[in-house]
Amino acid sequence: MSESAGALFDDLLSIMARLRSEGGCPWDREQTRESLKPYLIEEAYEAVEAIDDGPVEHLVEELGDVLFQVVFHARVGEERGEFGMPDVLRALNAKMVRRHPHVFAGASVGDAREALAQWERIKGSEKKAGGETRSVLDGLARTLPALLRAQRLQVKAARVGFDWPDWRGAWAKTREESGELEAALAGGDRERIREELGDLLFAVVNLARLLDLDAEDSMRQATEKFTRRFGEMEAEMKAAGRAVEEATLEEMDRVWESVKAREPGRTAGAEQP
């Protein structure tokens, strides 16, 4: 008979308690809430990478690492007399039930968009009841990657109607911001260049959103493509007895174009970065 998730979770809590005990692991015992912050972020990113790259066994491992970080923080909270894992689970369960009245309380929604709007309304009413003055844009961590945070802010603004009718408006805005950046570059004012560059990036993220694309994921894929092509360029030049550190820009560009031309699905004359 397979073990239940509950029993396995209890085992994990016991393992965590043992690691933090007097006879446990010296490294685990030294960790604090503050020292664990980078690991929580790192493990979340590694789980995202596993989703993109697979195989499924890798995803299982990385999700376990994320869960371990949650359990670690709960254990630290328990040791400090602040909260424990039951408090985390109790609050999470209550929130999920409360914010899904169409599932647990007989309410109804027409589609996913209505369900999301209902979630935001309930979330806003919770904050208001707690005495918080809440903006439509509240609730996003400042530490999110910039492209991701920009797109999530735009989504929140769009829910109250502050949005372009379609991608064409966002594309026109992107071209407008590109012109303003060009003018700033001509002027040479570094602070204005920085501001206009940010405006252009924000506009491009908006375009991605209205095309139903994820800007962060698009940027990640572009970065991976560049990394792959650069590696192939290095390998090709090395095979020819030439190191990139010694090559001219013209030499590297010639090999770069050769690498691109060999990619599946690439048509002659197509322009790609």
SVG drawing of the C-alpha trace seen along z (x, -y; Angstrom):
<svg xmlns="http://www.w3.org/2000/svg" viewBox="-25 -67 69 69">
<polyline fill="none" stroke="black" stroke-width="0.4" points="0.0,0.0 1.4,-3.4 2.0,-5.9 -0.4,-8.8 0.8,-12.4 -0.2,-13.3 2.1,-10.6 5.0,-11.6 4.5,-15.2 4.7,-14.2 7.9,-12.4 9.3,-15.6 8.4,-17.6 10.2,-15.1 13.3,-15.2 13.3,-19.0 13.0,-18.9 15.9,-16.4 18.1,-18.5 17.6,-21.5 18.0,-19.6 21.1,-19.6 22.3,-16.4 21.4,-17.5 23.2,-19.1 25.5,-22.0 24.7,-23.9 20.9,-23.6 21.1,-24.6 23.0,-27.8 20.4,-29.0 18.1,-32.0 15.1,-33.4 17.3,-36.0 20.0,-33.6 17.4,-31.3 16.0,-34.0 18.3,-33.5 17.7,-29.7 13.9,-30.2 14.3,-32.3 16.8,-30.0 14.7,-26.9 11.6,-28.6 13.6,-29.5 15.0,-26.0 11.4,-24.6 10.5,-27.0 13.4,-25.8 12.4,-22.2 8.9,-23.0 10.5,-24.4 13.1,-21.7 11.9,-18.5 12.0,-15.6 9.2,-15.2 11.6,-13.5 13.5,-16.7 10.3,-18.7 9.4,-16.3 12.8,-16.9 12.7,-20.7 9.2,-21.0 10.4,-19.0 13.2,-21.5 10.7,-24.4 8.5,-22.5 11.6,-22.0 12.2,-25.7 8.6,-26.3 9.0,-23.7 12.4,-25.2 10.8,-28.6 7.9,-27.1 10.4,-25.3 12.3,-28.6 9.0,-30.3 8.1,-27.6 11.5,-27.8 11.0,-31.5 7.6,-31.0 5.8,-32.9 4.1,-30.2 4.4,-26.7 3.4,-24.6 -0.2,-24.1 -0.6,-27.9 0.7,-28.1 -1.6,-25.3 -4.6,-26.6 -4.3,-30.1 -3.7,-28.7 -6.7,-26.4 -9.0,-29.1 -7.9,-31.6 -8.4,-29.1 -11.9,-28.3 -12.8,-31.9 -11.6,-33.1 -13.4,-30.4 -17.0,-30.8 -18.0,-29.5 -16.5,-26.2 -17.2,-26.0 -20.2,-28.4 -22.7,-28.1 -21.7,-31.2 -21.2,-31.1 -18.8,-32.5 -19.0,-32.4 -15.4,-31.8 -11.8,-32.0 -11.8,-35.8 -14.8,-36.2 -13.2,-33.8 -10.0,-35.9 -12.0,-39.2 -13.9,-37.7 -10.6,-36.6 -9.3,-40.2 -12.5,-41.6 -12.4,-39.3 -8.7,-40.0 -9.4,-43.7 -12.3,-43.4 -10.0,-41.4 -7.4,-44.1 -10.1,-46.8 -11.5,-44.9 -8.0,-44.8 -7.8,-48.6 -5.4,-48.7 -5.8,-51.4 -5.5,-49.3 -4.6,-50.3 -5.6,-48.2 -1.9,-47.7 -1.0,-46.5 0.0,-42.9 3.1,-42.5 6.5,-42.0 9.1,-44.6 11.6,-41.8 9.9,-40.2 12.0,-40.2 11.3,-43.6 9.7,-42.2 7.4,-39.9 6.4,-42.7 5.7,-45.1 3.4,-42.6 1.6,-41.7 1.0,-45.4 -0.4,-45.9 -2.7,-42.9 -4.0,-44.5 -4.6,-47.9 -6.4,-46.2 -8.9,-44.6 -10.3,-48.0 -10.4,-49.0 -7.1,-50.9 -5.9,-49.2 -5.6,-49.4 -8.4,-47.8 -5.9,-45.5 -2.2,-45.0 -2.3,-47.7 -2.5,-50.5 0.4,-48.9 2.5,-48.6 1.9,-52.3 3.0,-53.2 6.1,-51.1 7.0,-52.9 6.4,-56.2 8.6,-55.3 11.3,-54.1 11.3,-57.6 11.5,-59.3 14.5,-57.1 16.2,-58.0 15.7,-61.7 17.2,-61.1 20.2,-59.3 20.8,-62.3 20.6,-64.6 23.1,-62.6 21.4,-63.2 22.1,-59.9 19.2,-60.2 16.7,-60.9 18.1,-58.0 17.6,-55.7 14.1,-56.9 13.1,-56.5 14.7,-53.1 12.6,-52.0 9.5,-53.4 10.3,-51.5 10.8,-48.2 7.5,-48.8 5.7,-49.4 7.2,-46.2 6.0,-44.2 2.5,-45.7 2.7,-44.6 3.6,-41.0 0.7,-40.9 -1.8,-42.0 -0.5,-39.4 -1.1,-36.8 2.6,-36.2 4.7,-36.1 7.4,-38.8 9.6,-37.2 9.4,-33.8 10.0,-35.5 13.1,-37.2 14.3,-33.9 13.9,-32.1 15.8,-34.9 18.6,-34.7 18.8,-30.9 18.9,-31.3 21.7,-33.8 23.6,-31.5 23.2,-28.5 24.3,-30.4 27.3,-31.9 28.4,-28.5 28.1,-27.1 30.1,-30.1 32.8,-29.4 32.9,-25.8 33.1,-26.4 35.9,-28.9 37.8,-26.7 37.6,-23.8 39.1,-26.3 41.9,-27.0 40.6,-30.5 39.6,-31.6 36.9,-34.2 39.1,-36.3 41.5,-36.7 38.9,-37.2 37.7,-40.4 34.1,-41.4 33.8,-40.7 35.1,-37.2 32.7,-36.5 29.8,-38.0 30.5,-35.8 30.5,-32.6 27.4,-33.9 25.5,-34.2 26.6,-30.7 25.3,-29.3 21.9,-31.0 21.6,-29.8 21.9,-26.2 19.0,-26.4 15.9,-24.3 13.1,-26.3 15.2,-29.3 14.5,-30.7 17.0,-32.5 17.2,-36.2 15.2,-36.1 16.5,-38.6 17.0,-37.3 19.2,-38.7"/>
</svg>
